[in-house]
């Protein structure tokens, strides 16, 4: 039982490049989330998926897209990376789309130069 | 604006000390208050509080919520070096997606 896994762990991009961050959970959770964590800002919600087949914007969605591929997987795409997107990205999942305990993945450290 | 404010922002103590971490929040769309511990990687869940005045305990850690005064405290007694971490206070909203608003965190450093 791996919990929430994320790939890659680290990534360096040049401005304008695109990439997809992958997230998977093996807890049969219905809801999944993408956050970014910046110094002094706390964690901020980018997108969430309350259940398979649905996705919605969070607090800071600009510059990102998501796909809920199936119940297990939720990916985050940066179409044209910008230096402002340099951050640590966390994926999380929870049993349902109410404030149950959220389980976090180990994070992806992304640097955009 | 939906805010969660934690204090102090950082704290340095010695092993064996007792610490109290504070968290205040805004009342809009409140459903519950959560505490997480973040070491080098992902946050890990500590407590979820929904009712005022009911203390939750786990070993040396305890937490309580005051919904009238809109704050919560996290106490750690007999601190150990392994308690060194960032402690995050999180407000869970009443929206359909369970929106979490994170505080900036309190950085706790416990020296031997």
Interface residues (C-beta under 8 A of the other chain):
Chain A: X4 X31 X40 X41 X42 X43 X44 X45 X48 X50 X56 X58 X59 X90 X94 X96 X97 X98 X99 X100 X101 X102 X103 X104 X105 X106 X107
Chain B: X4 X31 X32 X34 X41 X42 X43 X44 X45 X48 X88 X92 X93 X96 X97 X98 X99 X100 X102 X103 X104 X105
